[in-house]
């Protein structure tokens, strides 16, 4: 009776040394030399070199492996053994194999080892995800998301989902995607879950929402997507200082988890991890006034009252080896809901956290207006429809308290962790100004 073989994944190969196992995957690459073939197998958890020796296999099986085409699917059976020179430190000596689907030579796998242009790779994004580099990026993304959830779940926050269809703007009416709803009503894809999350905070104290958000910005920069994922905590009885503390704790925690669990992926991306190892508390803190003064000295044409562009953010962060917090921006360049500074009412109690190495703003937030009369005034100043915000005003009528929170975009954070030039690789299927496929 033949010895049974347990089905395992490649990432667990090291714990099965000497055992007969079965692995299901796809052919990543193939080397061959006379009577030996070296199929490189991937299964989504890693890559494993297999050794197929003609004298040890049925001839038909050996020939099927020796002539296998890239990305053909197969199941191999054999013994795991240690081999320091092999990828991952282990190899599989093939004793049997079943080809599930052989990619025809007439229609070969389109992504080959040669250099391809970015547009070609983006057109084949559904296949490009199988590459070692893209695999590493998405695994880092997974770690970032898992760490974000762990931080909030273990620090007293309750996850409360917020709607994707919304009746009104949160950040500004010029960047809304409009959708036809029932009965000819117009709704919009959410820019942020914040307003609803403020209501959630008044019910649960500390909450967070985590989901896709949409911005109809006609931007083609390396930092922007039209659809991206954002985590947004909100806290009742919280000040700007509380918001800063949570933002700092979250970033330090997430970076630590990436360094702890994704070293292999960071190495595959050739990321300089020493840059990430510097990300420790406390973060430097400067005011908007100080930031403008610094930028002017560095040659920026920024005037007081203007918002910072990508170049300005890079200039500000280049003096630091960790994120820098910039607070108290002019109210005129911030959203309607920011609480004014009690000492200088022309300033908003908001903060942006700028990542080092030119990755720009990764967190933006602050303290929200809790006074009903002031919030009504702000809605009028921003020409926002009062009826769409009546429910939001209720939060100031019934038990209003100082409160605050922030938003952190996952994709920009992942780009920073991976050291990527462009944000498009940080999500499986990026949506940009000129790309909605695949």
N, C-alpha and C positions, 0 to 999 in steps of 0.2 A: 504493500500500500504506500503511495507516494507521501512524502512528508508535507504536512500542511504549511502554508505560508500566510502570515498575517498581513493584511493590507495596512501600510503605514504611510505617513507623509515624509517628505524629504527632510523637513526641519527636525524630525525625530530620529533620523537615521543613526546618529551617534549613540543612542541608547539601545540600539539593536545590533551592535557589532557581533559578528559571528552567527547571526540568526538568518534563517531563510525567510525572506519577505517579498511582498508584492507592492509595486508602486505604479499608480496610474497617472499619466501625464502627457506631455507633448515633447517632440524632439526640438530642442533649442539649437543644437549644433551637432555636427558629426565630423569626426576625424577617422581615417582608416589607413591602415598600413598592412598590406599583404593579407595575412590570415587573421588579423585582429582589427576590430572596429571599436571605436570609442564614442558611442552615442551619449550626448549630453542631454539629460532629461530634466525638464522643469515641471512642477506640479502646482505652482501658485504659492508654495511655502518656501521654495528654494530651488537650487540647481544641483544635480548629482551626476557625476561622471560614471557611466557604466562601461564595463569591459566585456566585450563579446569575442570569445576565441572560437575560431571555426571548428577545431578538433573537439571542443566540448559541447557543441550544439548540433541539433538537427540541421542539415545543410540548407533546407528551405528557410528555416528560422534565421540562420546566419545571413543568408543572401537578402532576406527581407530587411534585416537591420542594416546591412552594409549599403543597401541602395535606398534607404529611407530618405524621404524629402523633408525639408524644414517645415516644422509645425504640424507634421503628421501626429495623430494621437495614437498612443500605444500603452500597453500594460506590460511591464517587465517583472520577471521573477528571478530572484537570485539571493546571494549572501552578501551582507554588508561587511566590509573590512576597513580598518584604519589605513589611510594613505595620506601622509602629511603633504604630499605634493599636489593632491587633488583639491578642487574647489570644495571648501567646507571640511576638508580633512578626512573624508570617507569616500569609498567607491563601492560599486555593486558589481559583483561577478555574475554575469548573466547566465542563467540556466534555462530560461524559457522566455518567450515574448509573444504577445498577441497584438497585431496592428489593428486598431479599431477603425481608423480612416486614414488612408494614404493620400496626401496632397498630390494631385496629378502633376506630372512634369509639364504638361501643356499649359497649365495655369499655376505657376509657382507662387509661393508666398511673396507678396509684393515688397516687403521690407527686408532688404538684404544687408549684409555687413558693410556695403559701400555707403558713402555719405549721401543723404537725401536732404532736400530742401525742407524748410519748416512747413511751407504750405502743403507739400506732399505728405509729410508726417501727420499734419493736422487733419487732412482729408482722410487719412487712414488711422485716425485716433483709436478706433475700436480694435485695431490690431497693434498699434504702437504701444498700447498699455502692456503688452506682453514682454517688452524689452526690460533688460535689467535696470536701466536708469529709471524708467517710469514706474517700475515695480517698487523701487526703493522710495521714490517720492510719495507714492500712495500709501506705503507702509508708515512713513513718517507722518503723513496726514492722519492716518488712523490713530497713531500714538498721541498726536496733539489733541484730537477729539476725545479720546479716552481719558487723557489727563485732565482736560477741561471739565468733563463730567465728574471725574473723581474729586477734583478740588471743590466744586460746588456741593456735590452730594455729601461730602464729609465735613462741610462747614456750615451746615444748617440751612441751606437753600433748598427750596422746593421747585422742581421743574413744572412749569405751567405753560402749555402750548398756547401760542397766539395765532390769530387768523392770517391767512395769506391774502384773501380778498378783504379789502378795507374800503370804507366809503369816503375817506379823506386822506390828505397828505400828512406825513409826519415830518419829513425833512424839508420839503419844498415842492411846489406844484410843477416845476419845470422838469423834474426827473421821474415822473410817474408813467407807468405803463397802464393805459386804459383798457378795460375789458368790458364787453357787452354782457350784462347780466339779464336776469329775467325781467319781463315787463318793461323793456327798453331802459332799464336803470343802468347807470354807469358805475362801475366799481374799479378799483385799482389794485395792482399787485403790490404787496407790502414793501415799503422801503425799510421798515423797522418794526419790531414788535413792542417797542418801548412804551407807547401810550397805554396799550392794553396791560403791559407788564406793571405799570404804575398802579393800575387798578388791582392787579394780582397782589402787589406788595402790601396794599392796604388791607387785604384779606389774610395774607399768609406771613407777612413780615419781611422775609427775605426770599426772593424768587429768582429764577432765570428761565429764559426761553432760548431755544436753539433750533434754528431752521434756515431755510432759504430766504433771501431777500433780493429785491430787484431795484436797479437804478437805471433809468433811461438816459444816462449820460452819453453823449456822442463823443466819448473819449477813446483814444487809441493808444494810451500810454501803457507801459509795461506793468503798471500797478492796478489796472482797472478791468473789471468784468461787469457785464450787465446782470448776471445772476451769480450770487455768491452766498456763502453760509456765514451766519453771524451768531455769536452767543451774547446774550444781553441780560446781565443781572440788574435787579432793582431792589433797593432796600428802604424800608420805612425807618423813620427816626435816624436818618443818615445825613451827614454833611459832606462837603467837598473833600475834607481830609479822610473821611471814611472811604469814599470812592477811590481816592489815591491808594490807600492802604490795600484794599482788596485787589485793585489792578496790579499793584506791585507783587503781592503774594501770588496771584494767579500766574503771572508771567514767570516768576522764579520757579514755581512748582512745575509748570508745563515744560520749560526748558530742561529742568532737572530730569523729568521723566524721559524726554527724548534722548538725552545723553545717557541715561541709565539703560534704556531698552532698545535703542536704535543705532548703536555704534556701527554695526555692520553696514547698515543702509547709508549712514553718513560717510563712511569710508568709500562705499561704492560711488557716491556722488562727489568724492574728493573734497568734502566740506572740511574747512579748517575748524576743528572742534574747539581749539583754544579760544576762538572768538566767542563761542557759546559758553564756555566755562567761566568767562568773566561776568556773566549775567547773574549778579547777586545783589541782594538788598544791602544798603539803601540805594535807590536810584537818585541821581541828581535832579533837583527841582529848580526851575527858573520861571520867572513871570513872563508874560507876553512882552511887557516893556523891555525887560532885559534881553529877550530874544531878538526884538527889533534892533536894539542897540548893537548886539553882536553881529547881526546880519549886515547892518550898515558898515561896520568895521571890516567885514569880509568882502565888501564890494557889491552887495545886493542893492537893488533900487527900491526895496520895500519901503513903503511909507506907513506911519502909524495908522492903524485902522484897516489895513489891508490883510487879507488872508494869506497864509503861507502856501506856496506852490511846492512841487516836488523838489526842486533845486534848493529852495529855502530850507526845507526839512533836512535835506542831506547836509547842507552847510552847518545847521545847528547841531546835528548829531555827530558830526565828524570829530568833535572835541572829546567824545566820551566812548568808553569801551563797553557801555551798557545802555539800556534805554534811558532817555531823558524825559522828564515830565514838564510840560509847558502849561501854565495855568493863567486864568483871568484874561481871556481874550476880550476884545471889544464886543459889546452886546450886538452891535449892528451886523456882525458877520457870523453870529450864532443863531441857532433855531429859537423859535418863539418861546419855548418852555424853560429856558435857563433862568435860574434865580440870579438877580443882580447882586453884585458885591455891596454890602451895607455901607462900606466906607467910600467906595467909588462906584456909584450906581451905573456909570457908563460901561462898566466891566461886567462880564458874566462869570459866575462861579463854575467855570468849566475847565477841563483839563484834556490835553492830548498827550499820548505817550508815543514818542518817536523812537523807533528801533535804530540801532547803530548800523553801520555799513551801507547806508543809503537806502534802507527799506521803508523809511517814512512812517506815517502814523499807523500804529497797530491797534490802538485803543483810543476812543474818543467818548467823553461823557462828562458828568458833573452833577451839580445839585439842581433839582427842578423847582420851579415856582410853586409855592404852596398857598399863596394868597389869592383868593377868588377874584378880587377886584383887579389886581395886577395882571392876572392871566387873561381876564376878559379884555383888558386894554391891549395886551400883546396880540391877541387874536385879531382885533380891529386893525392894529398897526400893520399886520402881515396880510390883511385882506383875506382872511380865512373864514369860511362859512360857519357862522355861529351854530346853526342847527346840527351840523355834522359833529360838533364838539360838545354838545350838551351833556352827554354821558361823562365826558372827560372833566367838565366843570363840576359835575356832581362830586368828584373826588375831593374838591376843595370846599364843598358845602357840608359834607358829612364826615367829620373827623379828620380834617386835613392836618398833616404833620410835615416837617422838613423831611425830604427824602431825595435819593439820588441813585445813579447807576451809570452804566456805560455799555458800549458795544465793542466787540472785538471780532474783526473779520478773520475767518479761518485761513483763507487762501493767502492773504498777505503775510500772515504769521508763518505759514508753511514755507512760503518763498524764502523768508528770512532763515528759518531753521535749515533749509536745504542749500542755501546760498545760490538761489536761482536768479537768472537774469530777468526772466519774464514770468508773470503770474499764471500764464495759460497752462503750465504744466502741473499746477497744484491741485487741479480738480479733474476728474476723469473725462468729462465732456464740457469744456469751457464754452461759455456763451459770451461773445464779444460783438463789437459794433458790426463787423462784417463776417461773423461766423455763427451759424446756428446748426450746422451739420458736422459730423454725424450726431 
